[in-house]
Amino acid sequence: MSKLKKNAPGAVTSLVCGILAIVLCWFPVVGLTLGIVALVSASRARYKAMESPEQYGSGGIRVAGFVCGIVGTVFAGIYSVYWMILLTFFGAAIPLFTGFLPFMME
């Protein structure tokens, strides 16, 4: 029976942050932050595992965290751009409607 190797430090953190980045990508700042934290911690876990491969496992959790971090970051980035465009158009359209709304008239 082979001895199981432990995960590199930061592998579980990257997986948790990556999953949360996907779930919370609808909140642009939160999703982007968690996705970037997942990518950074997965990269650090990779370098730790490369330094001492006899101590740490193959890194399935680390890879899953890295992939979830990428997906969460991309979704949060797309959603952020969507909101920026939407708010820009609505912000530019507000002066057009000031005459139609009685509470906005001077």
Chimera marker file (.cmm) of the C-alpha trace (Angstrom):
<marker_set name="trace">
<marker id="1" x="0.000" y="0.000" z="0.000" r="1" g="1" b="0" radius="0.5"/>
<marker id="2" x="1.420" y="3.356" z="-0.966" r="1" g="1" b="0" radius="0.5"/>
<marker id="3" x="1.586" y="6.219" z="1.446" r="1" g="1" b="0" radius="0.5"/>
<marker id="4" x="-0.602" y="9.176" z="0.527" r="1" g="1" b="0" radius="0.5"/>
<marker id="5" x="1.227" y="12.431" z="0.118" r="1" g="1" b="0" radius="0.5"/>
<marker id="6" x="-0.232" y="15.595" z="1.537" r="1" g="1" b="0" radius="0.5"/>
<marker id="7" x="-1.330" y="18.598" z="-0.490" r="1" g="1" b="0" radius="0.5"/>
<marker id="8" x="1.038" y="21.480" z="-1.037" r="1" g="1" b="0" radius="0.5"/>
<marker id="9" x="0.410" y="24.543" z="1.147" r="1" g="1" b="0" radius="0.5"/>
<marker id="10" x="-2.149" y="26.732" z="-0.587" r="1" g="1" b="0" radius="0.5"/>
<marker id="11" x="-3.765" y="24.000" z="-2.676" r="1" g="1" b="0" radius="0.5"/>
<marker id="12" x="-6.940" y="23.794" z="-0.601" r="1" g="1" b="0" radius="0.5"/>
<marker id="13" x="-7.035" y="27.583" z="-0.319" r="1" g="1" b="0" radius="0.5"/>
<marker id="14" x="-6.906" y="27.890" z="-4.096" r="1" g="1" b="0" radius="0.5"/>
<marker id="15" x="-9.739" y="25.387" z="-4.493" r="1" g="1" b="0" radius="0.5"/>
<marker id="16" x="-11.968" y="27.104" z="-1.931" r="1" g="1" b="0" radius="0.5"/>
<marker id="17" x="-11.300" y="30.582" z="-3.338" r="1" g="1" b="0" radius="0.5"/>
<marker id="18" x="-11.800" y="29.323" z="-6.885" r="1" g="1" b="0" radius="0.5"/>
<marker id="19" x="-15.175" y="27.784" z="-6.087" r="1" g="1" b="0" radius="0.5"/>
<marker id="20" x="-16.250" y="30.922" z="-4.231" r="1" g="1" b="0" radius="0.5"/>
<marker id="21" x="-15.079" y="33.044" z="-7.181" r="1" g="1" b="0" radius="0.5"/>
<marker id="22" x="-17.387" y="31.095" z="-9.489" r="1" g="1" b="0" radius="0.5"/>
<marker id="23" x="-20.316" y="31.273" z="-7.081" r="1" g="1" b="0" radius="0.5"/>
<marker id="24" x="-19.819" y="34.977" z="-6.284" r="1" g="1" b="0" radius="0.5"/>
<marker id="25" x="-18.839" y="36.169" z="-9.762" r="1" g="1" b="0" radius="0.5"/>
<marker id="26" x="-22.078" y="38.180" z="-9.872" r="1" g="1" b="0" radius="0.5"/>
<marker id="27" x="-20.445" y="40.570" z="-7.397" r="1" g="1" b="0" radius="0.5"/>
<marker id="28" x="-17.654" y="41.877" z="-9.629" r="1" g="1" b="0" radius="0.5"/>
<marker id="29" x="-15.159" y="43.023" z="-6.993" r="1" g="1" b="0" radius="0.5"/>
<marker id="30" x="-15.625" y="39.933" z="-4.833" r="1" g="1" b="0" radius="0.5"/>
<marker id="31" x="-15.416" y="37.509" z="-7.750" r="1" g="1" b="0" radius="0.5"/>
<marker id="32" x="-12.312" y="39.135" z="-9.205" r="1" g="1" b="0" radius="0.5"/>
<marker id="33" x="-10.576" y="39.255" z="-5.834" r="1" g="1" b="0" radius="0.5"/>
<marker id="34" x="-11.308" y="35.628" z="-4.990" r="1" g="1" b="0" radius="0.5"/>
<marker id="35" x="-10.300" y="34.488" z="-8.472" r="1" g="1" b="0" radius="0.5"/>
<marker id="36" x="-6.973" y="36.277" z="-8.268" r="1" g="1" b="0" radius="0.5"/>
<marker id="37" x="-6.339" y="34.884" z="-4.770" r="1" g="1" b="0" radius="0.5"/>
<marker id="38" x="-7.080" y="31.394" z="-6.113" r="1" g="1" b="0" radius="0.5"/>
<marker id="39" x="-4.627" y="31.840" z="-8.992" r="1" g="1" b="0" radius="0.5"/>
<marker id="40" x="-1.862" y="33.184" z="-6.757" r="1" g="1" b="0" radius="0.5"/>
<marker id="41" x="-2.251" y="30.491" z="-4.100" r="1" g="1" b="0" radius="0.5"/>
<marker id="42" x="-2.343" y="27.744" z="-6.757" r="1" g="1" b="0" radius="0.5"/>
<marker id="43" x="0.863" y="29.119" z="-8.274" r="1" g="1" b="0" radius="0.5"/>
<marker id="44" x="2.543" y="29.185" z="-4.873" r="1" g="1" b="0" radius="0.5"/>
<marker id="45" x="1.386" y="25.629" z="-4.209" r="1" g="1" b="0" radius="0.5"/>
<marker id="46" x="2.851" y="24.566" z="-7.541" r="1" g="1" b="0" radius="0.5"/>
<marker id="47" x="6.253" y="26.025" z="-6.695" r="1" g="1" b="0" radius="0.5"/>
<marker id="48" x="6.193" y="24.410" z="-3.241" r="1" g="1" b="0" radius="0.5"/>
<marker id="49" x="5.367" y="21.063" z="-4.838" r="1" g="1" b="0" radius="0.5"/>
<marker id="50" x="8.146" y="21.497" z="-7.392" r="1" g="1" b="0" radius="0.5"/>
<marker id="51" x="10.677" y="22.267" z="-4.644" r="1" g="1" b="0" radius="0.5"/>
<marker id="52" x="9.989" y="19.004" z="-2.792" r="1" g="1" b="0" radius="0.5"/>
<marker id="53" x="8.064" y="16.518" z="-4.949" r="1" g="1" b="0" radius="0.5"/>
<marker id="54" x="8.769" y="13.665" z="-2.539" r="1" g="1" b="0" radius="0.5"/>
<marker id="55" x="6.804" y="15.436" z="0.190" r="1" g="1" b="0" radius="0.5"/>
<marker id="56" x="3.740" y="16.696" z="-1.716" r="1" g="1" b="0" radius="0.5"/>
<marker id="57" x="1.250" y="14.925" z="-3.971" r="1" g="1" b="0" radius="0.5"/>
<marker id="58" x="0.577" y="15.345" z="-7.659" r="1" g="1" b="0" radius="0.5"/>
<marker id="59" x="-1.600" y="18.410" z="-7.142" r="1" g="1" b="0" radius="0.5"/>
<marker id="60" x="-5.088" y="17.510" z="-8.315" r="1" g="1" b="0" radius="0.5"/>
<marker id="61" x="-6.633" y="19.898" z="-5.819" r="1" g="1" b="0" radius="0.5"/>
<marker id="62" x="-4.180" y="22.608" z="-6.851" r="1" g="1" b="0" radius="0.5"/>
<marker id="63" x="-5.044" y="22.191" z="-10.526" r="1" g="1" b="0" radius="0.5"/>
<marker id="64" x="-8.774" y="22.215" z="-9.755" r="1" g="1" b="0" radius="0.5"/>
<marker id="65" x="-8.313" y="25.414" z="-7.749" r="1" g="1" b="0" radius="0.5"/>
<marker id="66" x="-6.339" y="26.986" z="-10.575" r="1" g="1" b="0" radius="0.5"/>
<marker id="67" x="-9.015" y="26.117" z="-13.142" r="1" g="1" b="0" radius="0.5"/>
<marker id="68" x="-11.831" y="27.345" z="-10.879" r="1" g="1" b="0" radius="0.5"/>
<marker id="69" x="-9.860" y="30.549" z="-10.295" r="1" g="1" b="0" radius="0.5"/>
<marker id="70" x="-9.522" y="31.128" z="-14.033" r="1" g="1" b="0" radius="0.5"/>
<marker id="71" x="-13.217" y="30.469" z="-14.648" r="1" g="1" b="0" radius="0.5"/>
<marker id="72" x="-14.300" y="32.696" z="-11.744" r="1" g="1" b="0" radius="0.5"/>
<marker id="73" x="-11.975" y="35.506" z="-12.813" r="1" g="1" b="0" radius="0.5"/>
<marker id="74" x="-13.187" y="35.377" z="-16.416" r="1" g="1" b="0" radius="0.5"/>
<marker id="75" x="-16.864" y="35.331" z="-15.398" r="1" g="1" b="0" radius="0.5"/>
<marker id="76" x="-16.367" y="38.185" z="-12.929" r="1" g="1" b="0" radius="0.5"/>
<marker id="77" x="-14.440" y="40.165" z="-15.554" r="1" g="1" b="0" radius="0.5"/>
<marker id="78" x="-17.181" y="39.706" z="-18.139" r="1" g="1" b="0" radius="0.5"/>
<marker id="79" x="-19.821" y="40.675" z="-15.614" r="1" g="1" b="0" radius="0.5"/>
<marker id="80" x="-17.805" y="43.738" z="-14.573" r="1" g="1" b="0" radius="0.5"/>
<marker id="81" x="-17.541" y="44.916" z="-18.177" r="1" g="1" b="0" radius="0.5"/>
<marker id="82" x="-21.267" y="44.287" z="-18.625" r="1" g="1" b="0" radius="0.5"/>
<marker id="83" x="-22.100" y="46.491" z="-15.631" r="1" g="1" b="0" radius="0.5"/>
<marker id="84" x="-19.694" y="49.226" z="-16.746" r="1" g="1" b="0" radius="0.5"/>
<marker id="85" x="-21.323" y="49.378" z="-20.174" r="1" g="1" b="0" radius="0.5"/>
<marker id="86" x="-24.821" y="49.251" z="-18.696" r="1" g="1" b="0" radius="0.5"/>
<marker id="87" x="-24.154" y="52.024" z="-16.187" r="1" g="1" b="0" radius="0.5"/>
<marker id="88" x="-22.429" y="54.145" z="-18.826" r="1" g="1" b="0" radius="0.5"/>
<marker id="89" x="-25.453" y="53.985" z="-21.123" r="1" g="1" b="0" radius="0.5"/>
<marker id="90" x="-27.937" y="54.656" z="-18.333" r="1" g="1" b="0" radius="0.5"/>
<marker id="91" x="-25.754" y="57.439" z="-16.954" r="1" g="1" b="0" radius="0.5"/>
<marker id="92" x="-25.602" y="59.081" z="-20.369" r="1" g="1" b="0" radius="0.5"/>
<marker id="93" x="-29.362" y="58.705" z="-20.839" r="1" g="1" b="0" radius="0.5"/>
<marker id="94" x="-30.400" y="60.397" z="-17.572" r="1" g="1" b="0" radius="0.5"/>
<marker id="95" x="-30.274" y="63.961" z="-18.999" r="1" g="1" b="0" radius="0.5"/>
<marker id="96" x="-32.650" y="62.887" z="-21.778" r="1" g="1" b="0" radius="0.5"/>
<marker id="97" x="-35.354" y="61.968" z="-19.285" r="1" g="1" b="0" radius="0.5"/>
<marker id="98" x="-35.121" y="64.921" z="-16.899" r="1" g="1" b="0" radius="0.5"/>
<marker id="99" x="-37.977" y="66.727" z="-18.614" r="1" g="1" b="0" radius="0.5"/>
<marker id="100" x="-40.243" y="63.693" z="-18.450" r="1" g="1" b="0" radius="0.5"/>
<marker id="101" x="-39.930" y="63.056" z="-14.732" r="1" g="1" b="0" radius="0.5"/>
<marker id="102" x="-41.747" y="65.624" z="-12.564" r="1" g="1" b="0" radius="0.5"/>
<marker id="103" x="-39.554" y="65.104" z="-9.499" r="1" g="1" b="0" radius="0.5"/>
<marker id="104" x="-36.423" y="65.873" z="-11.528" r="1" g="1" b="0" radius="0.5"/>
<marker id="105" x="-37.658" y="69.190" z="-12.897" r="1" g="1" b="0" radius="0.5"/>
<marker id="106" x="-36.186" y="72.404" z="-11.574" r="1" g="1" b="0" radius="0.5"/>
<link id1="1" id2="2" r="1" g="1" b="0" radius="0.2"/>
<link id1="2" id2="3" r="1" g="1" b="0" radius="0.2"/>
<link id1="3" id2="4" r="1" g="1" b="0" radius="0.2"/>
<link id1="4" id2="5" r="1" g="1" b="0" radius="0.2"/>
<link id1="5" id2="6" r="1" g="1" b="0" radius="0.2"/>
<link id1="6" id2="7" r="1" g="1" b="0" radius="0.2"/>
<link id1="7" id2="8" r="1" g="1" b="0" radius="0.2"/>
<link id1="8" id2="9" r="1" g="1" b="0" radius="0.2"/>
<link id1="9" id2="10" r="1" g="1" b="0" radius="0.2"/>
<link id1="10" id2="11" r="1" g="1" b="0" radius="0.2"/>
<link id1="11" id2="12" r="1" g="1" b="0" radius="0.2"/>
<link id1="12" id2="13" r="1" g="1" b="0" radius="0.2"/>
<link id1="13" id2="14" r="1" g="1" b="0" radius="0.2"/>
<link id1="14" id2="15" r="1" g="1" b="0" radius="0.2"/>
<link id1="15" id2="16" r="1" g="1" b="0" radius="0.2"/>
<link id1="16" id2="17" r="1" g="1" b="0" radius="0.2"/>
<link id1="17" id2="18" r="1" g="1" b="0" radius="0.2"/>
<link id1="18" id2="19" r="1" g="1" b="0" radius="0.2"/>
<link id1="19" id2="20" r="1" g="1" b="0" radius="0.2"/>
<link id1="20" id2="21" r="1" g="1" b="0" radius="0.2"/>
<link id1="21" id2="22" r="1" g="1" b="0" radius="0.2"/>
<link id1="22" id2="23" r="1" g="1" b="0" radius="0.2"/>
<link id1="23" id2="24" r="1" g="1" b="0" radius="0.2"/>
<link id1="24" id2="25" r="1" g="1" b="0" radius="0.2"/>
<link id1="25" id2="26" r="1" g="1" b="0" radius="0.2"/>
<link id1="26" id2="27" r="1" g="1" b="0" radius="0.2"/>
<link id1="27" id2="28" r="1" g="1" b="0" radius="0.2"/>
<link id1="28" id2="29" r="1" g="1" b="0" radius="0.2"/>
<link id1="29" id2="30" r="1" g="1" b="0" radius="0.2"/>
<link id1="30" id2="31" r="1" g="1" b="0" radius="0.2"/>
<link id1="31" id2="32" r="1" g="1" b="0" radius="0.2"/>
<link id1="32" id2="33" r="1" g="1" b="0" radius="0.2"/>
<link id1="33" id2="34" r="1" g="1" b="0" radius="0.2"/>
<link id1="34" id2="35" r="1" g="1" b="0" radius="0.2"/>
<link id1="35" id2="36" r="1" g="1" b="0" radius="0.2"/>
<link id1="36" id2="37" r="1" g="1" b="0" radius="0.2"/>
<link id1="37" id2="38" r="1" g="1" b="0" radius="0.2"/>
<link id1="38" id2="39" r="1" g="1" b="0" radius="0.2"/>
<link id1="39" id2="40" r="1" g="1" b="0" radius="0.2"/>
<link id1="40" id2="41" r="1" g="1" b="0" radius="0.2"/>
<link id1="41" id2="42" r="1" g="1" b="0" radius="0.2"/>
<link id1="42" id2="43" r="1" g="1" b="0" radius="0.2"/>
<link id1="43" id2="44" r="1" g="1" b="0" radius="0.2"/>
<link id1="44" id2="45" r="1" g="1" b="0" radius="0.2"/>
<link id1="45" id2="46" r="1" g="1" b="0" radius="0.2"/>
<link id1="46" id2="47" r="1" g="1" b="0" radius="0.2"/>
<link id1="47" id2="48" r="1" g="1" b="0" radius="0.2"/>
<link id1="48" id2="49" r="1" g="1" b="0" radius="0.2"/>
<link id1="49" id2="50" r="1" g="1" b="0" radius="0.2"/>
<link id1="50" id2="51" r="1" g="1" b="0" radius="0.2"/>
<link id1="51" id2="52" r="1" g="1" b="0" radius="0.2"/>
<link id1="52" id2="53" r="1" g="1" b="0" radius="0.2"/>
<link id1="53" id2="54" r="1" g="1" b="0" radius="0.2"/>
<link id1="54" id2="55" r="1" g="1" b="0" radius="0.2"/>
<link id1="55" id2="56" r="1" g="1" b="0" radius="0.2"/>
<link id1="56" id2="57" r="1" g="1" b="0" radius="0.2"/>
<link id1="57" id2="58" r="1" g="1" b="0" radius="0.2"/>
<link id1="58" id2="59" r="1" g="1" b="0" radius="0.2"/>
<link id1="59" id2="60" r="1" g="1" b="0" radius="0.2"/>
<link id1="60" id2="61" r="1" g="1" b="0" radius="0.2"/>
<link id1="61" id2="62" r="1" g="1" b="0" radius="0.2"/>
<link id1="62" id2="63" r="1" g="1" b="0" radius="0.2"/>
<link id1="63" id2="64" r="1" g="1" b="0" radius="0.2"/>
<link id1="64" id2="65" r="1" g="1" b="0" radius="0.2"/>
<link id1="65" id2="66" r="1" g="1" b="0" radius="0.2"/>
<link id1="66" id2="67" r="1" g="1" b="0" radius="0.2"/>
<link id1="67" id2="68" r="1" g="1" b="0" radius="0.2"/>
<link id1="68" id2="69" r="1" g="1" b="0" radius="0.2"/>
<link id1="69" id2="70" r="1" g="1" b="0" radius="0.2"/>
<link id1="70" id2="71" r="1" g="1" b="0" radius="0.2"/>
<link id1="71" id2="72" r="1" g="1" b="0" radius="0.2"/>
<link id1="72" id2="73" r="1" g="1" b="0" radius="0.2"/>
<link id1="73" id2="74" r="1" g="1" b="0" radius="0.2"/>
<link id1="74" id2="75" r="1" g="1" b="0" radius="0.2"/>
<link id1="75" id2="76" r="1" g="1" b="0" radius="0.2"/>
<link id1="76" id2="77" r="1" g="1" b="0" radius="0.2"/>
<link id1="77" id2="78" r="1" g="1" b="0" radius="0.2"/>
<link id1="78" id2="79" r="1" g="1" b="0" radius="0.2"/>
<link id1="79" id2="80" r="1" g="1" b="0" radius="0.2"/>
<link id1="80" id2="81" r="1" g="1" b="0" radius="0.2"/>
<link id1="81" id2="82" r="1" g="1" b="0" radius="0.2"/>
<link id1="82" id2="83" r="1" g="1" b="0" radius="0.2"/>
<link id1="83" id2="84" r="1" g="1" b="0" radius="0.2"/>
<link id1="84" id2="85" r="1" g="1" b="0" radius="0.2"/>
<link id1="85" id2="86" r="1" g="1" b="0" radius="0.2"/>
<link id1="86" id2="87" r="1" g="1" b="0" radius="0.2"/>
<link id1="87" id2="88" r="1" g="1" b="0" radius="0.2"/>
<link id1="88" id2="89" r="1" g="1" b="0" radius="0.2"/>
<link id1="89" id2="90" r="1" g="1" b="0" radius="0.2"/>
<link id1="90" id2="91" r="1" g="1" b="0" radius="0.2"/>
<link id1="91" id2="92" r="1" g="1" b="0" radius="0.2"/>
<link id1="92" id2="93" r="1" g="1" b="0" radius="0.2"/>
<link id1="93" id2="94" r="1" g="1" b="0" radius="0.2"/>
<link id1="94" id2="95" r="1" g="1" b="0" radius="0.2"/>
<link id1="95" id2="96" r="1" g="1" b="0" radius="0.2"/>
<link id1="96" id2="97" r="1" g="1" b="0" radius="0.2"/>
<link id1="97" id2="98" r="1" g="1" b="0" radius="0.2"/>
<link id1="98" id2="99" r="1" g="1" b="0" radius="0.2"/>
<link id1="99" id2="100" r="1" g="1" b="0" radius="0.2"/>
<link id1="100" id2="101" r="1" g="1" b="0" radius="0.2"/>
<link id1="101" id2="102" r="1" g="1" b="0" radius="0.2"/>
<link id1="102" id2="103" r="1" g="1" b="0" radius="0.2"/>
<link id1="103" id2="104" r="1" g="1" b="0" radius="0.2"/>
<link id1="104" id2="105" r="1" g="1" b="0" radius="0.2"/>
<link id1="105" id2="106" r="1" g="1" b="0" radius="0.2"/>
</marker_set>
